[in-house]
Amino acid sequence: AGRRLWERLQRQGRHHRLERGDRPERPE
């Protein structure tokens, strides 16, 4: 139900985490 939303959050969060130097596998 919220898998697509999570996928979008993962892609955006992953980009932000990459900038912050966090784990790109964990958008949370």
Steps between C-alpha positions, in 0.01 A plus 500: 500500500780742590776314317507747208507791742787336687683441173472870417611592850787255468618655174478854634620410849781294349615805307488714815673234710773471235557874537507471878725196478246268661404153380322528162330167575316648798284799401357516852 
